[in-house]
Amino acid sequence: MKLYTLGTSHGATEKGRSCSVNLLEVGDAYYLFDCGGCVEERMTDLDLPMQNIKGVFISHMHSDHVTNLPSVIKRLVRYNKSKNEELTQKIFMPEQRGIDAINIWMDATHRNENDNRFYSFELTLPGVVYSDENITVTAIETHHVENGKYPSYAYMVEAEGKSFFYTGDLAYDFHDYPKILSEKEFDAVLCELVHFDIDANFETLKNTKTKHLIFTHGYPKKIAQMEPRLSEFPFPVTITNECDVYEI
């Protein structure tokens, strides 16, 4: 299993950092976690064929996590048509109105009448949301969007005997940092680095059971605060950059 951090900025693009996009490679299949930044451009630059995408998992409906989803769908349709296959890609979204809005947008940009047969939207709910021959994905509720008024999710992935966790964005008081992260050891944890107070929640982060903690969704001020403290963790910690690749 490989992790590609294709978009590593916070809610706005910074120099050298675009909005949230993460890709897991398992065998010859790809799985996208959030689509806020330049998905097609990054995958093309890294020679990652988009036709190998099998699933897309959106953590919440903020624009920096979902804006580029229509362009991903358009590309998936194009490749599916060329293969004459149907419904090989599933797209998981946390709100029905988000699904409805994407469908309206696709129609407004002149989606062909039958294009939607090449993919399917699924409403994310807590628990196992997806399983195939490569991976199992479990959605875990968080409270990022207006302290839980609207749904948001972290995702746990199990594949090839390994486990990976993506926190998505969390609440500002960090109360929703998933408890499972201090109970089960993960091979890698990808955690946001913008919405919580580092000093107030440093011990919670240190209690994470993981072989590698990777910070993404970085705000320059928070990156500067965290960098001097990386040596305090009892396990390897990395602040990721655009298009970094990790073996899990």
Disulfide bonds with the S-S distance in Angstrom:
none
